Amino acid sequence: MRRGVMMFVKVAILLLIIVPGFGSAVFFLWNWLMPALFGLHAITFWQALGLLGLSWLLFRGPMFGGRAWGPRSGRMRRRWEAMTPEQREQFRRGVQARCGGAAPAPPTAPAPGV
């Protein structure tokens, strides 16, 4: 119980430092670059935090339960490495069939006399 409370306090302190820091960075960079480069208007600190949150949701997303192909997850890599070459090829063909791509034709020998 005590360990959980200490972890909560550490995370809270870290968030109280990181969130305003990144928000300020977005705020200052936006107001410095965007009006001059693209003619956009300046934003407030709170709009910068909102933009930061929106970009986090769009590009990172809440990782409830993890992701199979994410950069921090080695689950798919371990499964791929455990496959035989035949299983890998079968997997590739299955993905191509589901994604609408045609499976590549197997290599053929050139016709005699050509």
C-alpha positions as CSV (number, residue, x, y, z in Angstrom):
1,M,0.0,0.0,0.0
2,R,2.7,2.4,1.0
3,R,4.7,1.6,-2.2
4,G,1.7,2.4,-4.4
5,V,1.2,5.8,-2.7
6,M,4.9,6.7,-3.2
7,M,4.7,5.7,-6.9
8,F,1.6,7.9,-7.2
9,V,3.3,10.9,-5.7
10,K,6.4,10.4,-7.9
11,V,4.2,10.2,-11.0
12,A,2.2,13.2,-10.0
13,I,5.3,15.3,-9.4
14,L,6.8,14.2,-12.7
15,L,3.6,15.1,-14.5
16,L,3.5,18.5,-12.8
17,I,7.0,19.2,-14.3
18,I,6.7,17.5,-17.7
19,V,3.2,18.7,-18.8
20,P,3.8,22.4,-18.4
21,G,7.3,22.0,-19.9
22,F,6.1,20.4,-23.1
23,G,3.1,22.7,-23.2
24,S,5.4,25.7,-23.0
25,A,7.6,24.3,-25.7
26,V,4.7,23.8,-28.0
27,F,3.4,27.3,-27.1
28,F,6.6,29.1,-27.8
29,L,7.5,27.1,-30.9
30,W,4.1,27.6,-32.4
31,N,4.0,31.3,-31.7
32,W,7.5,31.7,-33.1
33,L,7.2,29.6,-36.3
34,M,3.6,29.3,-37.4
35,P,2.6,33.0,-37.8
36,A,5.8,33.7,-39.7
37,L,5.9,30.6,-41.9
38,F,2.2,30.0,-42.6
39,G,0.4,33.1,-41.5
40,L,-1.5,31.3,-38.7
41,H,-2.5,33.2,-35.6
42,A,-0.8,32.8,-32.2
43,I,-2.2,30.4,-29.6
44,T,-2.5,30.5,-25.8
45,F,-0.8,28.2,-23.4
46,W,-4.0,26.2,-22.9
47,Q,-4.5,25.8,-26.7
48,A,-0.9,24.5,-26.8
49,L,-1.7,21.9,-24.2
50,G,-4.8,20.9,-26.1
51,L,-2.8,20.6,-29.3
52,L,-0.2,18.5,-27.4
53,G,-3.0,16.2,-26.1
54,L,-4.6,15.9,-29.5
55,S,-1.3,15.0,-31.2
56,W,-0.7,12.4,-28.4
57,L,-4.1,10.8,-29.1
58,L,-3.7,10.8,-32.9
59,F,-0.1,9.7,-33.1
60,R,0.5,7.7,-30.0
61,G,-2.9,6.9,-28.6
62,P,-3.8,5.5,-25.2
63,M,-2.0,2.2,-24.9
64,F,-4.4,0.2,-22.8
65,G,-3.3,-3.4,-23.0
66,G,-0.3,-2.6,-25.3
67,R,0.1,-3.0,-29.0
68,A,1.2,-6.0,-30.9
69,W,3.3,-4.1,-33.5
70,G,4.4,-1.2,-31.3
71,P,8.0,-0.2,-30.9
72,R,8.1,-1.3,-27.3
73,S,6.4,-4.6,-27.9
74,G,8.6,-7.6,-28.9
75,R,5.8,-10.1,-28.9
76,M,5.3,-10.0,-32.7
77,R,9.1,-10.1,-33.3
78,R,9.4,-13.1,-31.1
79,R,6.6,-14.9,-32.9
80,W,8.2,-14.0,-36.3
81,E,11.6,-15.3,-35.2
82,A,10.1,-18.6,-34.0
83,M,8.5,-19.3,-37.4
84,T,10.0,-21.5,-40.0
85,P,10.6,-20.0,-43.4
86,E,7.6,-21.9,-44.7
87,Q,5.4,-20.5,-42.0
88,R,6.7,-17.0,-42.7
89,E,5.8,-17.4,-46.4
90,Q,2.4,-18.7,-45.5
91,F,1.9,-15.7,-43.2
92,R,2.9,-13.3,-46.0
93,R,0.5,-14.9,-48.5
94,G,-2.3,-14.6,-45.9
95,V,-1.7,-11.0,-45.2
96,Q,-1.5,-10.2,-49.0
97,A,-4.8,-12.0,-49.6
98,R,-6.5,-10.2,-46.7
99,C,-5.1,-6.8,-47.8
100,G,-6.2,-7.1,-51.4
101,G,-2.7,-7.6,-52.8
102,A,-2.0,-10.4,-55.2
103,A,0.5,-13.0,-54.1
104,P,3.7,-12.8,-56.1
105,A,4.0,-15.4,-58.8
106,P,6.6,-18.1,-58.0
107,P,9.8,-17.8,-60.1
108,T,9.7,-19.8,-63.3
109,A,12.6,-21.1,-65.4
110,P,13.0,-19.4,-68.7
111,A,11.7,-21.2,-71.8
112,P,14.3,-23.2,-73.7
113,G,15.7,-21.5,-76.7
114,V,14.8,-18.0,-75.5
